[in-house]
Amino acid sequence: MKSKPGSTAPHTLPDGAVSLADHEHHARLMLDDAVWAYFNGGAADEITLRANTQAWQTIELLPRVMRSLAGGHTRVNLLGREWAHPILVAPMAYQRLAHPHAEQATALAAAALGAGLVLSTQASTLLEDVARTVLPEADRGPLWFQLYLLPDRGFMQALVQRAEAAGFEALVLTVDAPVQGARDRERRAGFRRPADIRAVNLAGRVAPTPLSLRAGQSKLFDDLMTHAPTWDDVAWLRSITRLPVLLKGVVHPDDARQALTCGAAGLIVSNHGGRTLDTMPATATLLPRVLQAVAGDAPVLVDGGIRRGTDVLKAMALGASAVLVGRPVLHGLANAGATGVAHVLRLLRDELEIAMALTGCRTLADAPGALLTRA
Ligand SMILES: Cc1cc2nc3c(=O)[nH]c(=O)nc-3n(C[C@H](O)[C@H](O)[C@H](O)COP(=O)(O)O)c2cc1C
């Protein structure tokens, strides 16, 4: 755990924390400056990072009153199964930076709170250990494994087989980060991943030998991008797995249609939490366009800047099938391990129920009626 140097703060729930913002504030005090920059920073001027939260805030809700709400619930259907609510934990790398219990703590909390979990390829915990934690929990949410397409296809196939054998129920292929964004805040802070915190599920993969470039050639285009995934790779991935494959980071309507043509079982509208291409629109702005293109042919999920139950309700009202939450989970983890993550997820779920009750939504199918302006 990268606590603030000299910090003696205990790993307990922050006193009086009643919102995700309270968890964020406390986590800032707990974490080393460079780790904080890695977790909370975004690309370049962080315009997209800020836009994500602001866009949800500026969508207005118009309540309906005195409707009968008895028997209401937050249940949703996703990939053929019913789940208690539409909140999933987004895939996030190297959670051991936040707390020694790392992804195990996140998984335990998510399972206990009925939230879905998407485990990052770059997790600092073995995928089998996470699956063993989640799968026995009766009230758990969906368990998915996130992938980046690796040049070492033999290794990648073996990794997919491991995820299948461990009991993961879907694969999430992240397609919006063929190269890391220019994360200035992180670079300024001098973040370096400690050698003992590793992507343990990727041990043994063979990295491509760097090409020796001629004068005038570009390291990015003439070397790195020769291994970057293309649409054909989606077909390849589908050919080696029986699991549904969702694509994360599709934001253009034409790409959304192409993804479905390639057999994607669902899409996650995401700008990687503002960590890749700065000045992309907020995901609340992108979501309606993707939904229109998909026209109900596959579930569309969304992440980026979701910090309140009202944000979850708005995403569902726009037509999302579920939402993913990123950084707030890391804040809860840094603050109090599994208890902290559970508290963050509990707050969000409670806020969602309150928002539904106050807008007159008995179920999430009623959510579109809660928006002041329909998309
Ligand atoms: C520290 C950190 C690590 C991340 N690692 C991954 C990753 O390994 N794979 C991935 O697809 N997305 C990754 N993401 C992006 C998240 O899955 C998600 O898209 C984003 O955090 C959602 O925005 P939010 O943090 O505002 O909720 C990461 C995000 C953060 C903050």
The ligand as an SDF file (V2000), in Angstrom:
LIG
                    3D

 31 33  0  0  0  0  0  0  0  0999 V2000
   -6.2940    3.7900  -12.1890 C   0  0  0  0  0  0  0  0  0  0  0  0
   -7.1180    3.3220  -13.3630 C   0  0  0  0  0  0  0  0  0  0  0  0
   -6.7490    2.1710  -14.0410 C   0  0  0  0  0  0  0  0  0  0  0  0
   -7.5110    1.7300  -15.1270 C   0  0  0  0  0  0  0  0  0  0  0  0
   -7.1780    0.5540  -15.7410 N   0  0  0  0  0  0  0  0  0  0  0  0
   -7.9480    0.1000  -16.7590 C   0  0  0  0  0  0  0  0  0  0  0  0
   -7.6790   -1.1650  -17.3510 C   0  0  0  0  0  0  0  0  0  0  0  0
   -6.7680   -1.8880  -16.9500 O   0  0  0  0  0  0  0  0  0  0  0  0
   -8.4800   -1.5690  -18.3790 N   0  0  0  0  0  0  0  0  0  0  0  0
   -9.5330   -0.8030  -18.8380 C   0  0  0  0  0  0  0  0  0  0  0  0
  -10.2280   -1.2060  -19.7620 O   0  0  0  0  0  0  0  0  0  0  0  0
   -9.8170    0.3880  -18.2690 N   0  0  0  0  0  0  0  0  0  0  0  0
   -9.0680    0.8470  -17.2490 C   0  0  0  0  0  0  0  0  0  0  0  0
   -9.3920    2.0350  -16.6470 N   0  0  0  0  0  0  0  0  0  0  0  0
  -10.5890    2.7820  -17.1040 C   0  0  0  0  0  0  0  0  0  0  0  0
  -11.8200    2.3210  -16.3130 C   0  0  0  0  0  0  0  0  0  0  0  0
  -12.1790    1.0050  -16.6440 O   0  0  0  0  0  0  0  0  0  0  0  0
  -13.0540    3.2080  -16.5980 C   0  0  0  0  0  0  0  0  0  0  0  0
  -13.2710    3.2800  -17.9770 O   0  0  0  0  0  0  0  0  0  0  0  0
  -12.9660    4.6030  -16.0070 C   0  0  0  0  0  0  0  0  0  0  0  0
  -12.1880    4.6420  -14.8310 O   0  0  0  0  0  0  0  0  0  0  0  0
  -14.3740    5.1070  -15.7080 C   0  0  0  0  0  0  0  0  0  0  0  0
  -14.3620    6.4240  -15.2820 O   0  0  0  0  0  0  0  0  0  0  0  0
  -14.4590    6.8890  -13.7320 P   0  0  0  0  0  0  0  0  0  0  0  0
  -13.1590    6.5530  -13.1000 O   0  0  0  0  0  0  0  0  0  0  0  0
  -14.6770    8.3530  -13.8760 O   0  0  0  0  0  0  0  0  0  0  0  0
  -15.6390    6.1850  -13.0900 O   0  0  0  0  0  0  0  0  0  0  0  0
   -8.6430    2.4770  -15.5560 C   0  0  0  0  0  0  0  0  0  0  0  0
   -9.0170    3.6250  -14.8540 C   0  0  0  0  0  0  0  0  0  0  0  0
   -8.2750    4.0470  -13.7560 C   0  0  0  0  0  0  0  0  0  0  0  0
   -8.7230    5.2740  -13.0080 C   0  0  0  0  0  0  0  0  0  0  0  0
  1  2  1  0
  2  3  1  0
  2 30  2  0
  3  4  2  0
  4  5  1  0
  4 28  1  0
  5  6  2  0
  6  7  1  0
  6 13  1  0
  7  8  2  0
  7  9  1  0
  9 10  1  0
 10 11  2  0
 10 12  1  0
 12 13  2  0
 13 14  1  0
 14 15  1  0
 14 28  1  0
 15 16  1  0
 16 17  1  0
 16 18  1  0
 18 19  1  0
 18 20  1  0
 20 21  1  0
 20 22  1  0
 22 23  1  0
 23 24  1  0
 24 25  2  0
 24 26  1  0
 24 27  1  0
 28 29  2  0
 29 30  1  0
 30 31  1  0
M  END
$$$$
